Amino acid sequence: MESSSAQDQLARLANEANQRLRANDLVAAAQLLRKASAIDAGDVRIKDLWAKLQDQEKEDPLLRMCQAYVQTGSEDTRKEILDYLHRESVRPQVVEQCFTLLSELKHSASEVDVVIGSLIRAHGAQKYFASELRDHPTATFKLIWRIGDEAINSISTLVLSTKSWSSETDRRTALRNLFQLLLARVMSGDNDDLETAMKNVARLLAAAPADVGEIVDADSFDSILSCLDIRLPTVLRSQATLAVAKTLDIMPENGQAWLAKYVTSRVAKQRIDDLLVAFSAAAAVFPIVPSVAAMLFLTPTFLESLVPILERNRSAHKMQLAALEMFSAACIDKQCRAAIHQHCTDWLSELVESGTKETSSSIAALILVKTEGAESPVQGSNGPRVQTERPDDLVFLMKNMVLNSEESYSKQAAIEAIAYASLQPKVKEELANDGTFLSKLVEILSDSPTGVPTLFGGFTIIASLTQYRPAQSEEQKRVSQLKAYANTSKSEQVHPADLTDHVTARCKKILDVGVVPLLVKRGDKASPALLSIISQILLSLSFDQKSRGTLAQQGAVKILIQAYNNLDISGTMPPPPAQPSDTAAPVRIAAHALARILISVNPSHVFPSSAALPMTSAIRPLLSLLTEDHATEQRDLLPIFESLLALTNLASADQNISETIIRLSWPTIETLLLASNSMVQCAAVELVCNLTTCPSGIALFADGSKQAKNRMHILLALADVEKLETRRAAGGALAMLTDWEGAVDAILEKPRAIEILLSMCGEERDELKHRGFACINNVISVEGAVGERARQSIKLEGGVEKLKKVLTQTRNPVVLELGVEALKKLA
């Protein structure tokens, strides 16, 4: 009976295994065959099915490659696996086998980690790992954790994706389980792979705050804060800062209470290690929650008691450095600056003067610069006052540190200190006159890794040195005077170093040390914040017309177009903010700098036909300036004016450019023909004059429609305004358009039209005479009824006599030739 029962079970297992093989479910088939082999390994049917299974396994390319990689460890095979995982969908039946093979590998851990990470993310494999996380969360996590960083990152991606899960409940449960397991790793205090755990804790907090935020408690938050220790790697501290920020955002009351307890309890112990981690945490959270951090910082007796501790522990350099980082971060708050100025100035000055530790000295100098001029929070305080010569001394020390220091962190702090000091006009002049310092600064900024604070500080210095004072209209000057009178104070006096001539001279010195190639190099992969500063620098450098050719030759046009495209992510200008700002948006600054350069250069030289950057790439940034920036408090028409000039220059180079400008922005340009500002109006007419050389431009005025006739009438009116430059541009457009019968017909419908054309012939300047005679010649040369009407209208206006009189008063051969030709046609 037992033998019969075993045979029945064997037959059933063989049948089910065969069905699984037909369904290509190799994992299930293997499990069934292992059970059957335990009953009778020698059974012919089972042997045949094992052979069939092996044959099917060999047919799967991924499994075959994984087996080969396990056997050989070949790098070429590993690359083939990665390529396959990126291109193909993985068969679910082989995922477990591939994962088992790879996870048991002992060699090349980092390379295997990358492969398994790709396998977890691969299409077709995700459901397997989702089910493992659902059914065996702890065991799966331990296995994945052992593999490495890439695998853990992929698991985090999996629990955040709504795909591959049988239900949303399962996914959220797996997400919470994973977060708890990662948090436990952080709390364990084991430095091995702590960065990986913290990175994923921060990521899950940021991506799914509603699901995992409540899991954080006082103990786990304490562990996260401990990862802000300045002795730990920068990457780990950055991830911990993000986790702290998200926790404070999710649960502000609890988070702030835990933070306060963490800092105050450790400061109270007065042990060096406790002070170090407390200062590190306070420094990190100041930019996140400045009001909360400032409340802790300004607690009565906090600073008074802190300075003696720092003075007693002068040899504890790391602890002192953490305190300095905290003070520097605290300067974000006005009251904290005043408190540091009152209680810490002497201690900071001693650090700077002693110079025993370069990094500490540079940060101490930075804090002194930040707190310079801060008012004491207590009226009538007898605290120490900063000597008036200190800023100059500090700048001298910081410049020497930039020039001579071998410590990158010291240079970073020195550059940041100079960036703050460079807001003072006197310091601007000192820095600009030091060619050695400027050259060294450019060298440092060129060699610094992308993303380091040194770049932002260094470019801020250059921006300060090149910054022009904003121009004020007469109305704005009167308002400023009224405000000064109302405040019973003198109107603001402009420092000589901020006068336009001084700024232009500084810009020339900045150009001479090769700053433009630096801006081009750094702008290629710059963050939006850095791109904004680069755009502002180029806007200032382009103020002087003599510098624009150099800017174009050294690549400024390309980087400004790139900056505009990167800053204007949406492809359109952003909506105005709720509250007006006193500065233009960065994307508008980039466009304005581009406009200034393109006014003064030959477009064909900047955009040669062989270049990868087409001329059309400049059109959209320039057109974005044609409307006023309502986001700023002060009305500024200069960007509109300079954009019109740049577009006029581009339109002169290529008819295709003119066609594109008309297609993208004709309604706006047409509106500007009636602008109340005479300079903007003139620039708009000059642009229209160049646009009438292309078919679309001609059609706008000469297609015989009512709108076209109205435009011709506006152009005629503009040919009769007071401003000579506007009359000249309108005359040029009329001279080209009157070649077309539709335009002439529209002119004849306008009262005084012939009078305006004849008066143009009588202008004092030959250039206007030329335009007037060209128009007369064109209108009388039209065939048919329109031409006859034009000739009669001129005769009725006394045109023949007027033209003869003008010709007797000119010696210009071109005007004489056109005049004689016109009189012959009118005879």
VENHULIN-V52448 format. One record per helix or strand of 2 or more residues. SS is the DSSP state (H for helix, E for strand). FROM is the first residue (numbers start at 1). TO is the last residue. If there is no record, write none. Layout:
((SS	FROM	TO) (SS	FROM	TO))
//
This chain:
((H	2	22) (H	26	40) (H	44	59) (H	61	72) (H	75	87) (H	92	103) (H	109	121) (H	126	135) (H	137	147) (H	149	160) (H	168	188) (H	194	207) (H	209	215) (H	218	226) (H	234	250) (H	252	269) (H	272	286) (H	290	297) (H	302	312) (H	317	330) (H	334	343) (H	345	354) (H	358	371) (H	390	404) (H	408	421) (H	425	432) (H	435	447) (H	453	466) (H	474	486) (H	496	498) (H	500	512) (H	515	523) (H	528	541) (H	545	553) (H	556	567) (H	586	599) (H	603	606) (H	615	623) (H	638	651) (H	655	672) (H	678	691) (H	695	702) (H	706	718) (H	724	737) (H	741	748) (H	753	761) (H	766	781) (H	784	796) (H	799	807) (H	813	826))
//
